[in-house]
Amino acid sequence: MSLRNLYYYPVYYGTLLLFGAGGLELCLLSLLCGWLPATERTERFFQRLIHHHLAFFHGWCAWVRLVYVTYRGLERRPDGGLVLAANHPAMIDITCLLARMPEALCIFKPAIRRNPVLGAAARRAGYLGSDGGHELVRRAADKVAAGHALIVFPEGTRTPRGGPLLPFKPGFVLIARRARAPIQLVHIATNSDLLTKGCAWWRLPRFPAQVVVTAGPLIATDTAASPTELSAEIEAWFRAPH
């Protein structure tokens, strides 16, 4: 075993345990606060709580030289509700975005509801299950119209490692248009196979990982283009070299 692996093996698996412990703590607090009504104020409180946990987590990852995240342009986020659409190279993408945005929500896979590390906190923060169909579009649009930032990955899953983007699903445009909100494009790039599709989480990836999160153009949705056409234009921007 190389000296590099002698360092990264315990640090990587210890960091995974730290993430799990933080998630269990959030879920326990969420269950203890189950008596609180599911109001917008409560949701924003838990969104901020998750944000602070993930900001600490990424601070730890940088300190132990696992993951360095660079943000470019996200400080210029407009006021009010918006849909933030990003590409999805790795599972860590959502933690990078939530660690940067104090009040944001996202759409999660239905299995997360039963996850002991993530489920209860995700529900309390107002995150939305992806199995909602038309009801998901309505609920998400209502939250964005109320001033929330909604993070979406239009591909629906992670991009295959080394492969092209998957076709975009236009639902995020429907949500933004119904909420009369803009779409902020965000490009994410990484030099590592950390938590990428096809790379098992228990295998030691390449460290240190560099993740660059760059804000792209802000897209107005009050145009004559159909949701499918606007989604295709946005997809073309992501497919272009960055």
Protein Blocks (a to p, Z undefined) as FASTA:
>chain_A
ZZklmmmmmmmmmmmmmmmmmmmmmmmmmmmmmmpccdfklmmmmmmmmmmmmmmmmmmm
mmnomaccddehjlmpcedjdddddddfbfklmmmmmmmmmbacddddfklmmpmklmmm
mmmnopacfklmmmlmmmmmmmmmnopacdddfkopacdehiacddddfklmmmmmmnop
acdddddddfbfehiahiafkbccdddddddddddddddfbbfbdfklmmmmmmmmmmpc
ZZ
